[in-house]
Amino acid sequence: MSTTTGERKLRLLSLDGGGVFMDELNSKRKERSLPPLKPCDVFDLIGGTSTGGLIVIMLGRLEMDVDQCITAYNDLFPIGWSGNITAKFSSSTLGDQIKKVIEACPGVAPTDLPNDNRERRCRVFVCATAKENGSTTRLRSYTVAGELEVKATIIEAALATSAATSLLEPVTIGRLTFVDGALGVKNPVGEVESEALNIWGAKSLRAAVKCFVSVGTGVGGTTPIQDSVTGFFSETLVRISTETEATARSFLDRWRVQYEGQRYFRFNVQQGLQNVATADYLGHMEQRVQLERCISTLLEPQG
């Protein structure tokens, strides 16, 4: 474990839903005649759970840009504008689709581990929930001394973080069986904070963080997605949405100084990635102002 963050301050990203700010960031960079960046070029650590965990793997471990990630996500979960999910939710089918996504990425094989012992600028992890006791396991692309390391392939990690019990079969990796990460950790922002402390061991993490971004789907009034398991899925989404925002509010209370100092940001989008490219989201003035502030912080020189 590194005991210092060095001169460069940390940029952290937590995902319990989609992403919205990379296009805006690259637009501002273009105005300054700077090349576009991918999320893995911007953030030092990205953590996620459930569908957010899938997005983390695509953005961080597979090093996709946002457009590639949106396309791949919609291939995995083809949700129409009516909000109906097509019948594409068996573990084997989703695993096959994830395999195709991985095979389309240069230099990555479906049997690769998230942690292939290569040093990368961007570290990523996803949360999975043990079926037996409900404990949370972090499946990492890196090693942390003294922490459990589960030898999962990229496909297994993706399935483990998204294996909702009534939508996908539980996923067994070695002796461990996992259900949906969001059934244990609804909002992984605290997991990202804890993991950053494990990695860098900063005496004051908040002083070491340049920008901490939390993106999720916990907006009040989210319409539950309807499908063949309506009862479970609707109730679960409402519960997760409520608990996700409760976590967000609690975390904001602890990071109030950083929030007011424009170093911690929380964004919400509804039902994952299908709305991130629409103007409606950015049309909300409060979100627009927050987004502009976040981009300004990310554009500042490191140090």
C-alpha positions in Angstrom: 0.0 0.0 0.0 1.3 3.4 -0.9 1.5 5.7 2.1 1.4 8.9 0.2 -0.5 10.4 -2.7 2.6 12.4 -3.9 2.2 15.8 -5.5 -0.7 14.8 -7.6 -4.1 15.0 -5.9 -6.6 12.2 -6.3 -9.7 12.0 -8.6 -12.3 9.5 -7.5 -15.5 8.2 -9.2 -18.3 6.3 -7.6 -21.0 4.7 -9.9 -24.3 3.3 -8.8 -25.8 4.3 -12.1 -24.7 5.9 -15.4 -22.3 8.7 -16.3 -23.0 12.2 -17.7 -20.0 14.5 -17.5 -17.3 13.1 -19.8 -18.8 14.6 -23.0 -19.0 17.9 -21.3 -15.4 17.6 -20.1 -14.1 16.8 -23.6 -16.1 19.6 -25.1 -14.3 22.1 -22.8 -11.0 20.4 -23.6 -11.7 20.8 -27.3 -12.3 24.5 -26.7 -8.8 24.7 -25.3 -7.3 22.7 -28.2 -6.7 19.7 -25.9 -7.2 16.1 -27.0 -10.2 14.2 -25.6 -9.9 11.9 -22.6 -11.5 8.7 -21.5 -12.7 8.2 -17.9 -9.7 5.9 -17.2 -7.4 8.9 -18.2 -9.1 11.2 -15.7 -9.7 9.2 -12.5 -7.3 7.4 -10.2 -10.0 5.1 -8.7 -13.5 4.1 -10.0 -15.8 1.9 -8.0 -19.3 0.7 -8.7 -22.1 -1.7 -7.9 -24.8 -3.6 -9.9 -25.2 -1.9 -13.4 -22.8 0.7 -12.1 -20.3 -2.0 -11.6 -20.7 -3.2 -15.2 -20.1 0.4 -16.3 -17.0 0.6 -14.1 -15.6 -2.5 -15.8 -16.2 -1.1 -19.2 -14.9 2.4 -18.5 -12.0 1.4 -16.3 -10.8 -2.2 -17.0 -11.7 -2.3 -20.7 -10.7 1.4 -21.0 -13.7 2.4 -23.2 -14.7 5.9 -23.9 -18.2 7.0 -23.0 -19.8 6.5 -26.4 -18.4 2.9 -26.6 -19.7 2.2 -23.1 -23.2 3.5 -23.9 -23.3 1.3 -27.0 -22.1 -1.8 -25.2 -24.4 -1.2 -22.2 -27.5 -0.9 -24.5 -26.4 -4.1 -26.2 -26.3 -5.8 -22.8 -29.6 -4.3 -21.6 -31.7 -3.3 -24.5 -34.2 -1.1 -22.7 -36.6 0.8 -24.9 -37.9 4.3 -24.3 -41.1 2.7 -22.9 -39.0 1.4 -20.0 -39.6 -2.3 -20.8 -36.7 -4.8 -20.6 -36.5 -7.4 -23.3 -36.0 -11.0 -22.3 -32.2 -11.0 -22.1 -31.6 -11.7 -18.5 -30.3 -15.2 -18.2 -26.8 -15.4 -16.7 -25.5 -17.5 -19.6 -26.9 -15.1 -22.2 -25.6 -12.0 -20.4 -22.2 -13.8 -20.0 -22.2 -14.4 -23.8 -22.9 -10.7 -24.4 -20.2 -9.6 -22.1 -17.8 -11.9 -23.8 -18.6 -10.3 -27.1 -18.0 -6.8 -25.6 -14.6 -8.0 -24.2 -13.6 -9.6 -27.5 -14.2 -6.3 -29.3 -11.7 -4.6 -27.0 -8.1 -4.8 -28.3 -5.6 -6.5 -26.0 -8.2 -8.1 -23.7 -9.4 -11.7 -23.6 -12.6 -13.0 -21.9 -10.5 -15.2 -19.6 -8.4 -12.3 -18.4 -8.6 -11.4 -14.7 -9.5 -7.9 -13.6 -6.2 -7.9 -11.8 -3.6 -9.0 -14.4 -0.8 -7.5 -12.4 -0.3 -4.6 -14.8 0.2 -1.2 -13.4 -2.5 1.2 -14.6 -3.2 4.8 -13.8 -6.9 4.0 -13.1 -7.7 1.4 -10.5 -11.2 -0.1 -10.6 -13.3 -2.3 -8.3 -16.9 -3.6 -8.3 -19.0 -4.7 -5.3 -20.5 -8.1 -5.1 -22.7 -9.5 -2.2 -22.0 -12.9 -0.7 -25.2 -15.0 -0.7 -24.5 -16.7 2.6 -24.1 -13.7 4.9 -24.7 -10.6 2.8 -21.2 -9.3 3.2 -19.6 -7.1 0.5 -16.6 -8.3 -1.5 -14.6 -5.9 -3.7 -13.5 -7.5 -6.9 -10.4 -5.4 -7.9 -8.1 -4.7 -10.9 -5.2 -4.3 -8.4 -3.8 -5.7 -5.2 -4.2 -4.3 -1.7 -2.0 -5.8 0.9 -3.9 -7.7 3.6 -7.2 -7.7 1.6 -9.0 -10.7 0.2 -8.3 -11.2 -3.5 -10.9 -13.2 -5.4 -9.6 -14.8 -8.6 -12.5 -13.9 -10.9 -12.4 -13.4 -14.6 -13.7 -10.1 -16.0 -16.9 -11.9 -17.1 -17.3 -13.4 -13.6 -16.8 -10.1 -11.9 -19.4 -8.4 -14.2 -21.9 -11.2 -13.5 -21.2 -11.2 -9.8 -21.9 -7.4 -9.3 -25.1 -7.6 -11.4 -26.6 -11.0 -10.4 -29.9 -9.9 -8.9 -31.5 -13.1 -7.5 -34.8 -12.9 -9.3 -33.3 -11.7 -12.6 -30.0 -13.7 -12.8 -28.8 -16.8 -11.1 -26.3 -16.3 -8.3 -22.7 -16.5 -9.5 -20.3 -18.9 -8.0 -16.6 -18.1 -8.0 -14.4 -20.6 -6.3 -16.1 -21.3 -3.0 -18.0 -18.0 -2.9 -21.5 -17.4 -4.3 -22.6 -13.9 -5.1 -25.9 -12.1 -5.6 -26.5 -8.5 -6.9 -24.0 -6.1 -5.5 -26.7 -3.5 -5.0 -28.6 -5.8 -2.6 -25.7 -5.2 -0.2 -24.2 -1.9 -1.3 -26.8 0.4 -2.9 -24.5 3.4 -3.2 -20.7 2.6 -3.3 -19.5 6.0 -2.4 -18.4 4.9 1.0 -16.7 1.9 -0.5 -14.7 4.1 -2.8 -13.7 6.3 0.2 -12.6 3.3 2.2 -10.7 1.8 -0.7 -8.9 5.0 -1.4 -7.7 5.0 2.2 -6.6 1.3 1.8 -4.6 2.1 -1.4 -3.0 5.5 -0.6 -3.2 5.5 3.2 -3.3 9.3 3.2 -3.5 10.8 6.7 -6.2 13.1 5.5 -7.9 11.7 2.4 -10.2 14.7 2.0 -7.1 16.9 1.7 -5.6 14.5 -0.8 -8.7 14.5 -3.0 -8.9 17.0 -5.9 -12.3 15.8 -7.1 -14.7 13.1 -5.9 -17.6 12.4 -8.2 -20.6 10.2 -7.3 -23.0 9.3 -10.1 -26.2 7.4 -9.5 -29.8 6.6 -10.2 -31.3 7.6 -6.9 -33.4 10.5 -8.0 -36.7 10.7 -6.2 -39.7 9.8 -8.3 -37.8 7.3 -10.5 -40.4 5.1 -12.3 -39.7 1.4 -11.7 -38.9 -0.6 -14.8 -41.6 -3.2 -15.6 -40.9 -6.7 -16.8 -41.9 -10.3 -16.2 -40.7 -10.1 -12.6 -42.5 -6.9 -11.9 -43.1 -7.5 -8.2 -39.5 -8.1 -7.2 -37.9 -5.7 -9.6 -40.3 -2.8 -8.8 -40.0 -3.1 -5.1 -36.3 -3.6 -5.2 -35.7 -0.5 -7.4 -37.8 1.7 -5.1 -35.9 0.4 -2.0 -32.5 0.7 -3.6 -33.4 4.2 -4.9 -34.4 5.3 -1.4 -31.4 3.7 0.4 -29.0 5.0 -2.3 -30.0 8.6 -1.7 -30.0 8.1 2.1 -26.3 7.1 1.7 -25.7 10.0 -0.6 -27.1 12.5 2.0 -25.2 10.9 4.8 -21.9 11.0 2.8 -22.6 14.7 1.8 -22.9 15.6 5.5 -19.4 14.2 6.1 -18.0 15.8 3.0 -19.8 19.1 3.4 -16.6 21.2 3.3 -15.5 19.5 0.1 -18.9 19.9 -1.4 -19.0 23.6 -0.7 -15.4 23.9 -1.9 -16.4 22.2 -5.2 -14.4 19.1 -4.7 -17.2 16.6 -4.1 -20.1 16.3 -6.5 -23.2 14.1 -6.7 -25.2 13.6 -9.9 -28.3 11.6 -10.6 -29.7 10.1 -13.8 -32.8 7.9 -14.1 -32.5 4.1 -14.8 -28.9 3.8 -15.9 -27.4 4.9 -19.2 -30.3 5.3 -21.5 -30.9 9.0 -20.6 -27.3 10.2 -20.3 -27.1 11.5 -23.8 -30.4 13.5 -23.6 -30.6 17.3 -23.3 -33.3 16.9 -20.7 -30.9 15.9 -17.9 -28.6 18.9 -18.5 -31.6 21.1 -18.8 -32.1 21.1 -15.0 -30.4 24.3 -13.9 -29.1 22.9 -10.6 -27.5 19.9 -12.3 -26.1 22.2 -15.1 -24.4 24.5 -12.6 -23.0 21.5 -10.6 -21.8 20.0 -13.8 -20.0 23.2 -14.9 -18.3 23.4 -11.5 -17.3 19.7 -11.6 -15.8 20.2 -15.1 -13.9 23.2 -14.0 -12.4 21.3 -11.1 -11.4 18.4 -13.3 -9.8 20.8 -15.8 -7.6 22.4 -13.2 -3.9 21.5 -13.4 -2.9 18.7 -11.0 -1.1 19.4 -7.9 
